[in-house]
Amino acid sequence: MELLLIRHALPVRRELVDGPADPELSDDGHAQAERLARYLESEHIDAVYASPLKRAQQTAEPLAARRGVDIFTSAGIAEWDQNSSEYVPVEELKAAGDPRWHALLEGTWVSDESEEDFSERISTTIESIVADHGGQRVAVVCHGGVINGYLSEVLGLTEFARMFFYPNYTSIHRVAAASTGERSIITINETSHLRGTGLPMGLFQKG
């Protein structure tokens, strides 16, 4: 089967006193999600999964609507800091020289879930999706940490890597998952649907 891991589109910045921030998409984020849906319109997609967080759900909605399918919500592909009271797009953190940016780079930004538990959660969830959709193509709209974690496992990295590379907004990461257990990466950071649009792509590129 072919697994399409898709990072959510650009959300708004949200910083609360307490409670999960769980921001919705920005205007640019909604435009990115529409571009993604149009880009994948020519491909047959059998199922669409999404994290329960708003930014993932709203990114998946145009794609599911165009495919005429429901969104399967899976808590197992939520981000590692899903319960954080703040969400600031990482490019804003970097531009401001925010201490949280340095904490991300150094791997010291902690959450209420250990890296071991997070890694096990996403691996178990994604492999369950693979097992349920043999021979199909499935889109999984999730988060940068989830994509980093699963691809680092596929690559056989000796240490779990939450940020070994940067997935752009609405980027597609394709994995061929064989019934015999082999996992092969087909593409990483597929973002041609944002080229020439003027929409932000992420930390290092612009559309």
C-alpha positions in Angstrom: 0.0 0.0 0.0 1.0 3.6 -0.4 1.0 5.8 2.7 0.8 9.6 2.3 1.9 11.4 5.4 0.9 15.0 5.1 1.8 17.8 7.5 -1.0 20.2 8.4 -1.2 23.7 6.9 -0.2 26.9 8.6 -2.1 27.6 11.8 -2.6 30.8 13.7 -0.4 31.7 16.7 -2.1 31.0 20.0 -0.7 31.4 23.6 -3.1 30.6 26.5 -2.7 30.8 30.2 -3.7 27.2 30.5 -5.5 24.5 28.5 -4.4 23.1 25.1 -3.8 25.9 22.5 -5.1 23.7 19.6 -5.1 26.6 17.0 -7.1 26.6 13.8 -5.7 27.3 10.4 -4.7 30.8 9.3 -6.1 32.3 6.0 -2.9 31.2 4.3 -3.3 27.8 5.9 -6.8 27.3 4.4 -5.4 28.3 1.0 -2.6 25.8 1.3 -5.2 23.1 2.2 -7.2 23.9 -0.9 -4.1 23.7 -3.0 -3.2 20.3 -1.5 -6.7 19.0 -2.3 -6.5 20.1 -5.9 -3.1 18.7 -6.3 -4.2 15.2 -5.2 -7.4 15.3 -7.1 -6.0 13.2 -9.9 -4.9 10.4 -7.6 -7.1 7.7 -6.2 -7.2 7.9 -2.4 -9.0 5.2 -0.5 -9.1 6.8 2.9 -8.2 10.0 4.7 -7.1 10.0 8.3 -6.4 13.1 10.5 -5.1 13.9 14.0 -7.9 15.3 16.2 -6.2 18.7 16.5 -7.9 21.4 14.6 -5.0 22.3 12.3 -5.0 18.7 11.0 -8.7 18.3 10.7 -9.1 21.6 8.8 -6.3 20.6 6.4 -7.9 17.3 5.7 -11.4 18.7 5.1 -10.9 19.9 1.5 -9.2 16.7 0.5 -11.9 14.5 2.0 -14.6 16.6 0.5 -13.1 16.3 -3.0 -12.6 12.5 -2.6 -16.1 12.1 -1.2 -14.9 10.3 1.9 -15.2 10.8 5.6 -12.2 11.7 7.8 -11.1 9.0 10.2 -9.9 10.8 13.3 -7.0 9.1 15.1 -5.7 10.3 18.4 -2.6 8.2 17.8 -1.2 10.6 15.3 -1.6 13.8 17.4 1.6 15.9 17.9 3.9 15.3 20.8 3.0 18.6 22.5 -0.7 18.4 21.8 -1.5 19.5 25.4 0.7 22.6 25.3 -1.0 25.9 26.1 0.9 27.6 23.4 1.5 27.2 19.7 3.8 29.5 17.8 4.8 28.6 14.2 8.4 27.6 14.3 9.5 30.2 11.7 8.3 32.9 14.1 10.3 31.4 16.9 13.4 31.3 14.8 13.0 34.9 13.5 12.6 36.2 17.0 15.5 34.2 18.4 13.0 32.8 20.9 14.4 30.5 23.6 11.8 27.9 22.6 13.5 27.7 19.1 16.8 26.9 20.7 15.0 24.3 23.0 13.6 22.6 19.9 17.1 22.5 18.3 18.6 21.1 21.4 15.8 18.6 22.1 15.1 20.1 25.5 11.6 21.3 24.8 9.6 18.9 27.0 6.0 17.7 26.9 3.9 15.5 29.1 4.8 12.5 26.9 8.2 10.9 26.8 9.9 10.5 23.4 9.8 6.7 23.9 6.0 6.8 24.5 5.5 9.2 21.6 7.6 7.0 19.2 5.7 3.9 20.2 2.3 5.6 19.9 2.9 6.9 16.4 4.5 3.7 15.2 1.7 1.5 16.5 -1.0 3.8 15.1 0.6 4.1 11.6 1.3 0.5 11.3 -2.3 -0.3 12.3 -3.5 2.0 9.5 -1.2 0.2 7.0 -2.5 -3.2 8.2 -6.1 -2.1 7.6 -5.5 -0.8 4.1 -3.5 -3.4 2.2 -3.1 -2.5 -1.5 -4.7 0.9 -1.1 -3.5 4.6 -1.0 -4.2 6.4 2.3 -3.6 10.0 3.2 -2.7 10.7 6.9 -2.8 14.3 7.8 -0.7 14.8 10.9 2.2 16.8 12.3 5.9 17.5 11.8 6.9 15.5 14.9 4.9 12.5 13.8 6.4 12.6 10.3 9.9 12.9 11.7 9.4 10.1 14.2 8.0 7.6 11.7 10.4 8.4 8.9 13.4 8.1 11.3 12.1 4.6 12.1 11.8 3.7 8.5 15.3 4.9 7.9 16.6 2.9 10.8 18.1 5.8 12.6 19.7 4.5 15.8 18.2 7.3 17.9 14.6 8.6 17.8 14.7 12.0 15.9 11.9 14.4 16.5 13.3 17.0 14.2 15.9 15.4 12.0 14.4 17.4 9.0 11.8 20.1 8.5 8.5 19.1 6.8 6.9 22.1 5.0 3.3 23.0 5.5 1.0 20.5 3.6 4.1 18.6 2.4 3.5 15.0 1.3 5.8 12.2 2.4 5.1 8.9 0.6 6.0 5.5 2.0 5.5 2.2 0.2 4.5 -0.3 2.9 4.7 -4.0 1.8 2.6 -6.7 3.4 5.9 -8.5 4.1 7.0 -5.7 6.4 9.3 -3.7 4.2 8.9 0.1 4.3 10.4 2.3 1.5 10.4 6.1 1.4 9.3 7.3 -2.1 9.3 11.1 -1.6 10.0 13.6 1.2 8.7 17.1 1.4 6.6 17.0 -1.8 5.3 20.6 -2.1 5.0 21.4 -5.8 1.3 22.4 -5.2 2.7 25.5 -3.3 5.3 26.5 -5.9 4.6 29.9 -7.5 1.6 30.6 -5.2 3.3 33.1 -2.9 2.0 31.1 0.0 4.4 30.3 2.9 5.9 26.9 2.7 7.8 26.8 6.0 11.1 27.5 7.6 13.4 27.5 4.6 11.2 28.1 1.5 8.5 30.3 0.1 5.9 29.4 -2.5 
